[in-house]
């Protein structure tokens, strides 16, 4: 039985462990933190439960496909609620738009905002669904080895979509700024500006309006626990507080890893940890990418996050609430063009206890606040506090209520924490931005370029950032490892 050591326990690593164990590999996961889940860990405090990382459950079909590969269903492990509204968006004129859980009502809202826009949205979503079927059912499961993976009879007909942007596609027909912002919002999950994201990625709009937004009861960490249960049932061994310090290579072939000073022999090594950090565990001659290479890449944002316990229920918000009361393009410049703290950032808030009474004490509210920021910028407690005060004052004004005096506690997580907890390059939160020059075969390779039997998975390689892509990445890499062993 071939032995494989997996570094990290995020979604991609857990997914890969299941597929490999199913193929009779002897699989061991080594996680440096006390709990598993990678960026999707959990915070519990004073009766409150927070997802530290991902809070959105989109593309339910990807989760269903993963569990179906093991003759299971998500419902075997957790309960899903479809959110209605899916989310709410506040603008700068003190009012909001709630996005319903069905297309018919969404079309009505669009038409009310801009006459004729519902017809344009229907046409846009027809194309978005086509792209979704092409991408999620085919292209994203390809290993990113060659440009030929993207060349199919279908994509050749749609090639113009790779050279035009989402922003161009959205704004071609729809002129209302509020509707434009709502339609451009989904691609932010890909870590790039709408103006730099190929219009082919409109499939994210179908994921939004077509498939809806869901919530696993108990939070996104329930998905981690489900995958952990499945992995253990398949024979995977999971060890926490195991800091991998070195990957040992002999004559160009991986031989072992060193964790907490102990050498662990391995026939294969798969890293679901930060790609850049993983390569620093290798002798320099075995690294596939230089520091200059990493420095030249366009990274998705980092985040300043706050986990807040309130002693009362919060009014005038939805489970997911976006605050677009400021200029996104100005904020985006501070992320991508001139990395710095933004003057007036957009932000997002999640109140899972609106949907799920299990995550907060009775009569109280769990709040998660997120500000997208540039990776690598200065991070101090004083800066974090300045920005919390910035957004909470705007939050109070926009939602017409006072909440500051109702804060029981708040915890924060930012650039320094992403580095410390996840060895994240420059403290990025979402990996590489999915722009044209960093798509598919142009991303860092799953198969090491210099070390035999060393593989990578996760958001810095294919298919890209996000929870569903990470699960798919685990499937892709396991297929490549199995193919490699069968050569």
C-alpha positions as CSV (number, residue, x, y, z in Angstrom):
1,X,0.0,0.0,0.0
2,X,1.5,3.3,-1.1
3,X,1.9,5.9,1.6
4,X,1.0,9.5,1.0
5,X,1.4,12.4,3.5
6,X,-0.9,15.4,3.0
7,X,0.2,18.7,4.4
8,X,-2.7,20.8,5.6
9,X,-6.4,20.0,6.2
10,X,-8.4,22.5,4.2
11,X,-11.2,21.6,1.8
12,X,-8.8,20.6,-1.0
13,X,-6.7,18.4,1.3
14,X,-9.7,16.7,2.8
15,X,-11.2,16.1,-0.5
16,X,-8.0,14.6,-1.9
17,X,-7.6,12.4,1.2
18,X,-11.0,10.8,0.6
19,X,-10.3,10.1,-3.1
20,X,-6.9,8.6,-2.3
21,X,-8.1,6.5,0.6
22,X,-10.8,5.1,-1.6
23,X,-8.0,4.0,-4.0
24,X,-6.3,2.2,-1.1
25,X,-3.6,4.7,-0.4
26,X,-2.3,4.8,3.2
27,X,-3.2,8.5,3.8
28,X,-2.0,10.7,6.7
29,X,-3.0,14.4,7.0
30,X,-0.6,16.6,9.0
31,X,-2.2,19.9,10.2
32,X,-0.2,22.5,12.0
33,X,-3.1,24.1,13.9
34,X,-5.0,22.5,16.8
35,X,-8.1,22.0,14.7
36,X,-8.6,21.0,11.1
37,X,-10.2,23.0,8.3
38,X,-7.5,25.3,7.1
39,X,-9.0,28.7,6.4
40,X,-12.4,27.3,7.2
41,X,-11.8,26.8,10.9
42,X,-14.3,27.8,13.6
43,X,-14.3,30.2,16.6
44,X,-16.5,29.4,19.7
45,X,-16.8,32.0,22.5
46,X,-19.3,32.7,25.2
47,X,-22.0,30.6,23.5
48,X,-21.4,32.1,20.0
49,X,-20.1,30.1,17.0
50,X,-18.4,31.8,14.1
51,X,-16.9,30.5,10.8
52,X,-13.4,32.0,10.8
53,X,-13.2,31.8,7.0
54,X,-15.8,31.0,4.3
55,X,-19.4,31.9,5.1
56,X,-21.1,31.5,1.7
57,X,-22.4,28.1,0.5
58,X,-22.7,28.4,-3.3
59,X,-22.7,25.8,-6.1
60,X,-24.5,23.1,-4.1
61,X,-24.1,20.7,-7.0
62,X,-20.3,20.6,-6.5
63,X,-20.8,19.4,-2.9
64,X,-23.4,16.9,-4.1
65,X,-21.0,15.6,-6.7
66,X,-18.2,15.2,-4.2
67,X,-20.3,13.2,-1.7
68,X,-21.9,11.2,-4.5
69,X,-18.4,9.9,-5.5
70,X,-18.6,8.0,-2.2
71,X,-22.3,7.0,-2.5
72,X,-23.2,9.7,0.1
73,X,-25.2,12.9,0.1
74,X,-24.7,16.2,1.9
75,X,-27.9,15.5,3.9
76,X,-26.1,12.4,5.4
77,X,-24.0,14.8,7.3
78,X,-25.6,18.3,7.5
79,X,-28.8,20.2,7.0
80,X,-29.0,22.9,4.3
81,X,-31.4,25.9,4.4
82,X,-31.8,28.0,1.2
83,X,-31.6,31.7,2.2
84,X,-34.4,34.1,1.4
85,X,-33.3,36.7,0.9
86,X,-30.1,35.3,-0.5
87,X,-28.4,38.5,0.6
88,X,-29.1,42.2,1.0
89,X,-27.1,45.1,-0.5
90,X,-27.0,48.6,1.0
91,X,-26.1,51.6,-1.1
92,X,-25.1,55.2,-0.4
93,X,-28.6,56.5,-0.2
94,X,-29.6,54.7,3.0
95,X,-31.7,52.0,1.4
96,X,-31.1,48.5,0.3
97,X,-32.1,45.8,-2.2
98,X,-32.8,42.3,-1.1
99,X,-32.1,39.5,-3.5
100,X,-34.8,36.8,-3.3
101,X,-34.3,33.1,-3.6
102,X,-35.9,32.7,-7.0
103,X,-35.4,34.2,-10.4
104,X,-38.9,35.4,-11.0
105,X,-38.8,37.8,-8.1
106,X,-35.2,38.9,-9.0
107,X,-36.4,39.8,-12.5
108,X,-39.3,41.9,-10.9
109,X,-36.8,43.7,-8.7
110,X,-34.5,44.5,-11.7
111,X,-37.4,45.8,-13.8
112,X,-38.5,48.0,-10.9
113,X,-35.0,49.5,-10.7
114,X,-34.6,49.9,-14.5
115,X,-37.2,49.4,-17.2
116,X,-36.2,46.8,-19.6
117,X,-33.4,45.4,-17.4
118,X,-35.2,42.1,-16.6
119,X,-35.1,41.2,-20.3
120,X,-31.4,41.9,-20.4
121,X,-30.8,39.9,-17.2
122,X,-32.7,36.9,-18.6
123,X,-30.5,36.9,-21.7
124,X,-27.4,37.4,-19.6
125,X,-28.3,34.5,-17.4
126,X,-29.0,32.2,-20.3
127,X,-25.4,32.6,-21.4
128,X,-24.2,32.4,-17.8
129,X,-25.9,29.0,-17.3
130,X,-24.3,27.8,-20.6
131,X,-20.9,28.9,-19.2
132,X,-21.7,27.2,-15.9
133,X,-22.4,23.9,-17.6
134,X,-19.3,24.2,-19.7
135,X,-17.1,25.3,-16.7
136,X,-18.3,23.4,-13.7
137,X,-19.2,20.2,-15.5
138,X,-16.0,20.0,-17.6
139,X,-13.3,22.7,-17.7
140,X,-12.7,23.1,-14.0
141,X,-12.0,19.4,-13.6
142,X,-9.1,19.6,-16.0
143,X,-5.5,19.6,-14.4
144,X,-4.1,22.8,-15.8
145,X,-1.3,21.1,-17.7
146,X,-1.8,22.5,-21.2
147,X,-3.6,25.2,-23.1
148,X,-5.3,22.5,-25.1
149,X,-7.5,21.8,-22.1
150,X,-9.3,25.0,-22.8
151,X,-9.7,24.4,-26.5
152,X,-12.9,22.6,-27.2
153,X,-15.5,23.0,-29.9
154,X,-17.6,24.9,-27.4
155,X,-14.9,27.2,-26.1
156,X,-13.7,28.1,-29.6
157,X,-17.1,29.4,-30.3
158,X,-17.0,31.4,-27.1
159,X,-13.4,32.6,-27.3
160,X,-14.3,36.2,-27.2
161,X,-15.5,35.8,-23.7
162,X,-12.0,35.2,-22.5
163,X,-10.8,38.5,-23.9
164,X,-13.7,40.7,-22.7
165,X,-14.5,41.5,-19.1
166,X,-17.5,40.9,-16.8
167,X,-17.7,44.6,-16.4
168,X,-18.1,45.1,-20.1
169,X,-20.7,42.3,-20.4
170,X,-22.7,43.6,-17.5
171,X,-22.7,47.3,-18.4
172,X,-23.4,46.8,-22.1
173,X,-27.1,46.6,-21.6
174,X,-27.8,47.5,-17.9
175,X,-27.2,51.1,-17.0
176,X,-28.5,51.3,-13.4
177,X,-25.4,51.6,-11.1
178,X,-27.0,49.6,-8.3
179,X,-27.9,46.7,-10.6
180,X,-24.4,46.8,-12.1
181,X,-22.9,46.5,-8.7
182,X,-25.1,43.6,-7.8
183,X,-24.2,41.8,-11.0
184,X,-20.5,42.4,-10.7
185,X,-20.4,41.3,-7.1
186,X,-20.3,37.5,-7.6
187,X,-16.9,37.6,-9.4
188,X,-15.4,39.2,-6.3
189,X,-15.3,35.6,-5.0
190,X,-12.7,35.0,-7.8
191,X,-10.4,37.5,-6.2
192,X,-10.1,40.0,-9.1
193,X,-11.8,43.2,-10.2
194,X,-14.7,42.8,-12.6
195,X,-12.8,44.9,-15.1
196,X,-10.0,42.3,-15.1
197,X,-12.2,39.1,-14.9
198,X,-13.0,37.4,-18.2
199,X,-16.7,37.5,-19.1
200,X,-16.7,33.7,-19.3
201,X,-16.8,33.8,-15.5
202,X,-20.4,35.0,-15.8
203,X,-21.1,31.5,-14.6
204,X,-20.8,33.0,-11.1
205,X,-23.9,34.9,-11.8
206,X,-25.8,31.7,-12.5
207,X,-24.4,30.3,-9.3
208,X,-25.9,33.4,-7.6
209,X,-29.3,33.9,-9.2
210,X,-29.8,30.4,-10.7
211,X,-28.7,28.1,-7.8
212,X,-29.1,30.3,-4.8
213,X,-27.4,30.9,-1.5
214,X,-27.5,28.2,1.2
215,X,-26.6,27.8,4.8
216,X,-25.5,24.6,6.5
217,X,-27.0,24.5,9.9
218,X,-24.2,25.1,12.4
219,X,-22.1,27.0,9.8
220,X,-19.7,26.1,7.0
221,X,-17.6,24.2,9.5
222,X,-20.2,21.5,9.4
223,X,-19.0,20.8,5.8
224,X,-15.4,20.4,7.2
225,X,-16.7,18.0,9.9
226,X,-18.6,16.0,7.2
227,X,-15.5,15.6,5.1
228,X,-13.5,14.7,8.2
229,X,-16.0,12.0,9.1
230,X,-16.0,10.6,5.5
231,X,-12.2,10.7,5.4
232,X,-11.9,8.8,8.7
233,X,-14.4,6.3,7.6
234,X,-12.3,5.7,4.6
235,X,-9.2,5.1,6.7
236,X,-7.5,8.5,6.6
237,X,-5.4,9.3,9.7
238,X,-5.6,13.0,10.7
239,X,-3.0,14.5,13.1
240,X,-3.2,18.0,14.4
241,X,-0.5,20.3,15.8
242,X,2.0,18.8,13.3
243,X,4.2,21.5,11.9
244,X,5.9,20.3,8.7
245,X,9.4,21.8,8.7
246,X,11.1,20.1,5.8
247,X,10.4,18.0,2.7
248,X,13.2,15.6,2.1
249,X,14.1,14.8,-1.6
250,X,16.7,12.3,-2.8
251,X,17.9,12.3,-6.4
252,X,14.8,14.3,-7.4
253,X,12.3,12.0,-5.7
254,X,10.3,12.9,-2.6
255,X,11.2,10.6,0.3
256,X,9.8,12.0,3.5
257,X,8.7,15.0,5.5
258,X,9.9,16.3,8.8
259,X,7.2,17.3,11.3
260,X,7.9,18.5,14.8
261,X,11.4,17.1,14.3
262,X,10.3,13.6,13.4
263,X,10.9,12.2,9.9
264,X,7.9,10.6,8.3
265,X,8.7,8.4,5.2
266,X,6.3,8.8,2.3
267,X,6.0,7.5,-1.2
268,X,4.1,10.6,-2.2
269,X,3.7,14.1,-0.6
270,X,0.7,16.3,-1.4
271,X,0.6,19.9,-0.1
272,X,-2.7,21.6,0.5
273,X,-0.8,24.3,2.4
274,X,0.3,27.6,0.9
275,X,2.1,26.8,-2.4
276,X,4.9,29.4,-1.9
277,X,5.5,28.3,1.7
278,X,5.6,24.6,0.7
279,X,8.3,25.3,-1.7
280,X,10.4,27.0,1.0
281,X,10.4,23.6,2.7
282,X,12.4,22.2,-0.2
283,X,16.1,22.8,-0.9
284,X,16.3,25.7,-3.3
285,X,17.3,23.6,-6.3
286,X,14.0,21.7,-6.0
287,X,11.7,24.7,-6.0
288,X,9.6,25.2,-9.1
289,X,9.1,28.9,-8.8
290,X,11.4,31.8,-7.7
291,X,10.7,34.6,-5.3
292,X,10.6,36.9,-8.3
293,X,7.8,34.7,-9.8
294,X,5.6,35.0,-6.7
295,X,6.3,38.7,-6.4
296,X,5.1,39.2,-10.0
297,X,1.7,37.5,-9.4
298,X,-1.6,39.3,-8.9
299,X,-3.0,38.0,-5.6
300,X,-6.6,38.0,-4.5
301,X,-7.2,40.3,-1.5
302,X,-6.5,39.6,2.1
303,X,-9.2,40.5,4.7
304,X,-9.7,42.3,7.9
305,X,-12.3,40.3,9.8
306,X,-14.2,40.9,13.0
307,X,-16.2,38.3,15.0
308,X,-18.6,40.1,17.2
309,X,-21.1,39.0,19.8
310,X,-24.1,41.3,20.3
311,X,-26.3,41.2,23.4
312,X,-29.4,41.9,21.3
313,X,-30.9,41.0,17.9
314,X,-29.8,43.3,15.0
315,X,-32.4,45.0,12.9
316,X,-32.6,45.9,9.2
317,X,-30.0,43.3,8.0
318,X,-30.1,39.9,6.4
319,X,-28.0,36.8,7.0
320,X,-25.6,38.1,4.3
321,X,-25.5,41.9,4.0
322,X,-23.2,43.9,1.6
323,X,-22.4,47.5,2.1
324,X,-21.7,49.2,-1.2
325,X,-22.1,52.7,0.1
326,X,-18.7,53.8,-1.3
327,X,-16.9,53.7,-4.6
328,X,-15.6,50.2,-5.3
329,X,-13.2,51.3,-8.0
330,X,-11.4,53.6,-5.4
331,X,-11.3,50.8,-2.9
332,X,-10.0,48.4,-5.6
333,X,-7.1,50.7,-6.4
334,X,-6.0,50.4,-2.8
335,X,-6.0,46.6,-3.2
336,X,-4.5,46.1,-6.6
337,X,-2.9,49.2,-7.9
338,X,-1.4,51.0,-4.8
339,X,-1.5,48.5,-2.0
340,X,-2.5,50.5,1.1
341,X,-5.3,50.8,3.6
342,X,-8.4,52.2,1.8
343,X,-9.9,55.5,3.0
344,X,-13.5,54.3,2.9
345,X,-13.8,50.6,2.2
346,X,-16.7,48.5,1.1
347,X,-17.5,45.8,3.6
348,X,-19.6,42.7,4.2
349,X,-21.4,41.5,7.2
350,X,-22.9,38.1,8.1
351,X,-25.4,37.4,10.8
352,X,-25.8,33.6,10.7
353,X,-27.9,33.7,13.9
354,X,-30.7,35.3,11.9
355,X,-31.1,31.9,10.1
356,X,-29.5,29.5,12.6
357,X,-30.4,29.8,16.3
358,X,-27.6,27.3,17.2
359,X,-24.8,29.9,16.7
360,X,-25.8,32.5,19.3
361,X,-27.5,32.5,22.7
362,X,-31.2,33.3,22.7
363,X,-32.0,36.9,22.0
364,X,-28.4,37.7,20.9
365,X,-26.7,38.0,17.5
366,X,-23.4,36.7,16.0
367,X,-21.9,39.1,13.6
368,X,-19.0,38.7,11.2
369,X,-17.6,41.8,9.4
370,X,-15.1,41.6,6.5
371,X,-13.1,44.3,4.8
372,X,-11.2,43.3,1.6
373,X,-7.7,44.7,1.8
374,X,-4.4,44.4,-0.1
375,X,-2.1,41.5,1.0
376,X,1.2,42.4,2.6
377,X,0.1,45.7,4.0
378,X,1.0,46.8,7.6
379,X,-1.3,45.2,10.2
380,X,-1.4,46.5,13.8
381,X,-4.1,46.4,16.6
382,X,-4.4,50.1,16.3
383,X,-5.2,50.0,12.6
384,X,-7.7,47.2,13.1
385,X,-9.5,49.3,15.7
386,X,-9.6,52.4,13.4
387,X,-11.3,50.3,10.7
388,X,-13.7,48.7,13.1
389,X,-14.9,52.1,14.2
390,X,-15.1,53.2,10.6
391,X,-17.4,50.4,9.5
392,X,-19.5,50.2,12.7
393,X,-20.4,53.9,12.5
394,X,-21.4,53.5,8.8
395,X,-23.3,50.3,9.7
396,X,-25.3,52.1,12.4
397,X,-26.1,55.0,10.0
398,X,-27.1,52.8,7.1
399,X,-29.2,50.4,9.1
400,X,-30.6,53.1,11.4
401,X,-29.8,51.6,14.7
402,X,-27.2,51.8,17.5
403,X,-25.2,48.7,18.2
404,X,-21.9,49.8,19.6
405,X,-23.1,49.6,23.2
406,X,-24.5,46.2,22.6
407,X,-21.1,44.6,21.8
408,X,-20.2,41.8,24.3
409,X,-16.9,41.1,22.7
410,X,-15.1,41.2,19.3
411,X,-12.2,39.2,17.9
412,X,-10.2,40.2,14.8
413,X,-8.2,38.3,12.2
414,X,-6.0,40.0,9.6
415,X,-2.8,39.8,7.5
416,X,-0.6,38.8,10.4
417,X,-2.9,36.0,11.4
418,X,-3.1,34.7,7.8
419,X,0.7,34.5,7.8
420,X,0.9,33.0,11.3
421,X,-1.9,30.4,11.1
422,X,-1.7,29.5,7.4
423,X,1.8,30.5,6.2
424,X,-0.1,32.5,3.7
425,X,2.0,34.4,1.1
426,X,1.8,38.1,2.1
427,X,-1.2,37.2,4.2
428,X,-3.5,36.7,1.3
429,X,-6.9,35.3,2.1
430,X,-8.0,33.8,-1.3
431,X,-5.0,32.8,-3.3
432,X,-4.3,34.1,-6.8
433,X,-6.8,36.3,-8.6
434,X,-8.5,34.6,-11.5
435,X,-7.5,37.0,-14.2
436,X,-6.9,35.8,-17.8
437,X,-3.1,35.5,-17.3
438,X,-3.6,33.4,-14.2
439,X,-6.3,31.1,-15.4
440,X,-6.1,27.3,-15.9
441,X,-2.7,26.2,-17.3
442,X,-1.2,29.6,-16.4
443,X,-1.6,28.9,-12.7
444,X,1.1,27.2,-10.6
445,X,1.2,23.5,-11.5
446,X,-0.4,20.7,-9.5
447,X,2.6,18.5,-10.3
448,X,5.9,19.6,-9.0
449,X,8.2,20.7,-11.9
450,X,11.3,19.4,-10.2
451,X,10.4,16.7,-7.7
452,X,8.9,13.4,-8.6
453,X,5.9,12.3,-6.5
454,X,5.4,15.8,-5.0
455,X,2.0,17.4,-5.7
456,X,0.0,20.5,-4.8
457,X,-3.6,21.3,-4.3
458,X,-5.7,24.3,-3.2
459,X,-6.5,27.9,-4.2
460,X,-3.0,28.8,-5.5
461,X,-3.3,26.1,-8.2
462,X,-6.2,25.0,-10.4
463,X,-9.0,25.7,-10.6
464,X,-8.7,28.7,-8.2
465,X,-10.1,30.4,-5.1
466,X,-13.3,29.5,-3.3
467,X,-14.7,26.5,-1.5
468,X,-16.2,24.6,-4.5
469,X,-13.0,25.1,-6.6
470,X,-10.9,23.8,-3.6
471,X,-13.0,20.7,-3.4
472,X,-12.6,20.2,-7.2
473,X,-8.8,20.8,-6.8
474,X,-8.7,17.8,-4.4
475,X,-10.4,15.7,-7.0
476,X,-8.0,16.8,-9.8
477,X,-4.9,16.2,-7.8
478,X,-6.0,12.7,-6.6
479,X,-6.7,11.7,-10.2
480,X,-3.2,12.8,-11.2
481,X,-1.6,10.9,-8.4
482,X,-3.6,7.8,-9.2
483,X,-2.6,8.2,-12.9
484,X,1.0,8.6,-11.9
485,X,1.1,5.4,-9.8
486,X,-0.5,3.5,-12.6
487,X,2.1,4.5,-15.2
